Every structure is written in structure tokens, then in C-alpha cells.
Amino acid sequence: MKSQNFLIGVLSSLLFFSVPAMSANVVVQKIALESAKQQVQAVGNTEAIHSVVMYPAVGDRVTGVFFKPGDKVKKGDTLLELDSRRQKAALDEAKIKLADTQRILKRLEQSQAKGAVPKSDVDDAKTVVELAKVTLIQAQTELEDRKVIAPINGIMGLTDVEVGDRITEQTPIATIDDTTSLYINFNAPESAISMLRNKSSLTVFPWQSDTAINADIAYLDSRVDPQTRTLRVKAKLNNEKQQFLPGMSFRVHIEVLGEHFAAVPEAALLWGATGPYVWTSVDKKATRVDVKIEQRLAGRLLVSGPLNKGDILVIEGVQRLRAGQELSFNLPAQDTQE
């Protein structure tokens, strides 16, 4: 009886080891490398791309204020006027003197043509005319200085100036901000410089909102602050709808690219006693590769380990594989064309 059981055991063992393991049907793809991404947040503050503080050219009594805070003004609009009675009188006088000198010059030229006066008298008269023109220009300029003109298109800020006030050249009248576009000023870490140089835009969020907004990278500073190891950056935000004001805070998202790692689908990763691992195909045989998870992304993982670009990764049918098992698969069309 014992010899019979022994014989059955031997035959069973021979039968087991003589039947080769069946090949496993799996789905594979070639491994691609991807840069790890680190999200860095910075705080930025907005400023108007064009902003002007208005001051008068001269000091005097205010006779007219032609704007209210919040008004939209255009370049060339008159915002404020000072007492200009003396300047208007001086301009009228300059016009009269110029006309008088021009009449004298014309009369002398006619007389000189008849030989009645010397040429030097005509030359002197021409000089007087030119001086009168200069006086007229000065009078016009002094009259223009009695008005404060908008130098840009924009929105008027608050003002404390009223009709009847006496102001000086140091009295601020109001601000004008062109807010159709805004700069967002922020400091970026030194590690983000390469990314900022190679990108044209980034994502910003209003401080009290999770609404993502695209902003163009406008300017990078020429140096890194040696104390903070940061770089000053200006991003340009479209504000045609006038949603945002200068001085508002924004969260700036900066994506810093790091090392390259193998990108594997989540379904391809398994866990064992020693940690995570994946299956690859080497000569169409299953090969286990231990890996370390470096970053989790949407639907995929970046892992480090002895994996190279182009290695064949098993992404489906991984659960029952054994090391050295024959694999049956067809490479996807895009992988066979590489």
C-alpha cells in the first residue's frame, strides 16, 4: 500500500513539472518618461498697467472740476480748471502785439521795395515779429497750464479738490487708472525660472474665489533676490469687463518641472511584501520590477526604479503573473511605429 502511494506521488510530481505554464494574455504599452510636477503657490497683487496721479502745473484758485470719482475719461478731456482771467488777458494782448508788428513789417517791406527805407529797418522789424510770436506762444502755454488735462484713458479715483479751493503744484488732484488690463506682481521661487522663461501664461485665482483665470507672463526681473532666492514677475491679466481693481490679491499657481520618471497607469501597479512593483516584458517573459512612487497624477503614477523609456510595461492581466512566465500580447499601433 505504501509503495503504491509513493508511486502515485512520483507520477503526480512528474506530471506537474512536465506541463509547461501556459502563456498569459496581457495588454502592454511602452514606457514613456514624464517630468514630475511641483505646484508652487505665490501671492500676487494687482496694479493698473497705466496709472497717473494728476497734479496742477501751477497753483491758483479752482474754478471748475469736471469729473466725479469713478468716471470714465478719455485722453484729452479737461478735468479741472484754475482761475485764468489774467492769462486770457495776456493772450489777447500778445495777439494784438503780434498783429501790430506784422502790419509794421508789411509797411516797411513796401517802403523798402521803393527804396524809401534801408534793409536794416526791415530786418529789425522781422526780429520784432518773431519776438511777438514767442510772447504769444508763452501766453498760450500759461493759459493751457490753467487746465488739468487727462493724459490717458481711464477711470477717475477719489478727489478732495472742490471749486473754490486754492491749490499748489504739490496738491494731488486725483488718480487715473487704465484698468482694461492689470499687472499681477508676485515673487517666484528660483526653481521656477526655467519654466517661466519657457511658458507664455500661468493660472491665477482671485483671493476669495476658486475660479481659475489665465494670465500672460509679461516681464521677468533681470536678477534673483539673494536674500529670498526669488524672482520678481509681472503677469498681465485681461480686465475688459472691469471685474478686478488695482491692489487686489491673487493666488498664483506655478508648475515647476522636476526630474523625469516612468509614467505608469494606476492599474499596472501592484503591492507586495517589499512595496510597489510592476511587471515588464523582457523577451516576452514576465519580469518583476520593484519601484518607488514619486508622484500621483490623474490616472497615472510617476515611479522610479530600473525602468527605461521604451520598456514594455504590462498594464492589464497583471494579477496572476509569475516571474519568467511567457507573455502573449500585441503592441499598440502607436508603439510599433516608434
SULDALIN-V450904 format. One record per backbone hydrogen bond with DSSP energy under -1.0 kcal/mol. CO is the residue of the C=O (numbers start at 1). NH is the residue of the N-H. E is the energy in kcal/mol with one decimal. If there is no record, write none. Layout:
[[CO & NH & E] [CO & NH & E]]
//
This chain:
[[1 & 5 & -2.1] [2 & 6 & -2.3] [3 & 7 & -2.0] [4 & 8 & -2.2] [5 & 9 & -2.1] [6 & 10 & -2.3] [7 & 11 & -2.5] [8 & 12 & -2.2] [9 & 13 & -2.3] [10 & 14 & -2.4] [11 & 15 & -2.3] [12 & 16 & -2.3] [13 & 17 & -2.5] [14 & 18 & -1.4] [24 & 328 & -3.1] [27 & 315 & -2.9] [27 & 316 & -1.6] [29 & 313 & -3.1] [31 & 310 & -2.8] [32 & 263 & -2.7] [34 & 261 & -2.7] [36 & 258 & -3.4] [38 & 256 & -3.3] [40 & 254 & -3.4] [42 & 252 & -3.4] [44 & 250 & -2.8] [45 & 185 & -2.8] [46 & 247 & -2.3] [47 & 183 & -3.1] [50 & 178 & -3.1] [52 & 176 & -2.7] [54 & 173 & -3.3] [60 & 167 & -2.5] [61 & 83 & -2.4] [62 & 164 & -2.5] [64 & 81 & -2.7] [68 & 71 & -2.3] [71 & 156 & -2.7] [73 & 154 & -2.2] [74 & 77 & -2.3] [77 & 150 & -2.9] [79 & 66 & -2.9] [80 & 148 & -2.7] [81 & 63 & -2.7] [81 & 64 & -1.6] [84 & 88 & -2.3] [85 & 89 & -2.0] [86 & 90 & -2.4] [87 & 91 & -2.1] [88 & 92 & -2.3] [89 & 93 & -2.4] [90 & 94 & -2.2] [91 & 95 & -2.2] [92 & 96 & -2.2] [93 & 97 & -2.5] [94 & 98 & -2.2] [95 & 99 & -2.3] [96 & 100 & -2.3] [97 & 101 & -2.6] [98 & 102 & -2.1] [99 & 103 & -1.8] [100 & 104 & -2.2] [101 & 105 & -2.3] [102 & 106 & -2.1] [103 & 107 & -2.3] [104 & 108 & -2.4] [105 & 109 & -2.5] [106 & 110 & -1.8] [107 & 111 & -2.1] [108 & 112 & -3.0] [109 & 113 & -1.6] [111 & 116 & -2.7] [119 & 123 & -2.4] [120 & 124 & -2.3] [121 & 125 & -2.0] [122 & 126 & -2.2] [123 & 127 & -1.9] [124 & 128 & -2.0] [125 & 129 & -2.1] [126 & 130 & -2.2] [127 & 131 & -2.3] [128 & 132 & -2.0] [129 & 133 & -2.0] [130 & 134 & -2.0] [131 & 135 & -2.3] [132 & 136 & -2.0] [133 & 137 & -2.4] [134 & 138 & -2.4] [135 & 139 & -2.2] [136 & 140 & -2.5] [137 & 141 & -2.5] [138 & 142 & -2.5] [139 & 143 & -1.8] [140 & 144 & -2.5] [141 & 145 & -2.1] [143 & 146 & -1.4] [144 & 147 & -1.9] [146 & 82 & -3.2] [148 & 79 & -3.2] [148 & 80 & -1.2] [150 & 76 & -3.1] [154 & 73 & -2.9] [155 & 177 & -2.0] [156 & 70 & -2.6] [162 & 165 & -2.1] [165 & 62 & -3.2] [167 & 60 & -1.1] [168 & 171 & -1.7] [174 & 54 & -3.2] [175 & 157 & -2.5] [176 & 52 & -2.5] [177 & 155 & -2.3] [180 & 239 & -2.8] [181 & 49 & -1.3] [182 & 237 & -3.3] [183 & 47 & -2.1] [184 & 235 & -2.2] [185 & 45 & -1.9] [186 & 233 & -2.8] [188 & 231 & -2.8] [189 & 192 & -2.0] [190 & 193 & -1.5] [192 & 196 & -2.5] [193 & 197 & -2.2] [194 & 198 & -1.2] [200 & 217 & -2.3] [202 & 215 & -2.5] [203 & 253 & -2.7] [204 & 213 & -2.6] [205 & 251 & -3.3] [206 & 209 & -2.2] [213 & 204 & -2.8] [215 & 202 & -2.4] [216 & 236 & -3.8] [219 & 234 & -2.6] [225 & 229 & -2.4] [229 & 190 & -1.7] [230 & 225 & -2.9] [231 & 188 & -2.9] [232 & 221 & -2.5] [233 & 186 & -2.1] [234 & 218 & -2.4] [234 & 219 & -1.9] [235 & 184 & -2.9] [236 & 216 & -2.3] [237 & 182 & -2.4] [239 & 242 & -2.2] [245 & 248 & -1.6] [248 & 46 & -2.4] [249 & 207 & -1.8] [250 & 44 & -3.0] [251 & 205 & -2.5] [252 & 42 & -2.4] [254 & 40 & -3.5] [256 & 38 & -2.8] [259 & 36 & -2.9] [261 & 34 & -2.9] [262 & 303 & -2.6] [264 & 301 & -3.0] [265 & 268 & -1.4] [266 & 269 & -1.3] [270 & 277 & -2.5] [272 & 275 & -1.2] [275 & 272 & -2.5] [276 & 291 & -2.0] [277 & 270 & -2.8] [278 & 289 & -2.8] [279 & 314 & -2.8] [280 & 287 & -2.6] [284 & 327 & -2.7] [285 & 282 & -2.4] [286 & 324 & -3.2] [287 & 280 & -2.7] [289 & 278 & -2.4] [292 & 304 & -2.6] [295 & 302 & -3.0] [299 & 266 & -1.2] [300 & 297 & -2.6] [301 & 264 & -2.8] [302 & 294 & -3.3] [302 & 295 & -1.6] [303 & 262 & -1.6] [304 & 292 & -2.2] [305 & 307 & -2.9] [308 & 311 & -2.1] [311 & 31 & -2.9] [312 & 281 & -2.3] [313 & 29 & -2.0] [316 & 27 & -1.8] [318 & 321 & -1.0] [322 & 325 & -2.2] [325 & 286 & -2.7] [326 & 24 & -2.6] [328 & 26 & -2.3] [332 & 336 & -1.9] [333 & 337 & -1.2]]
//
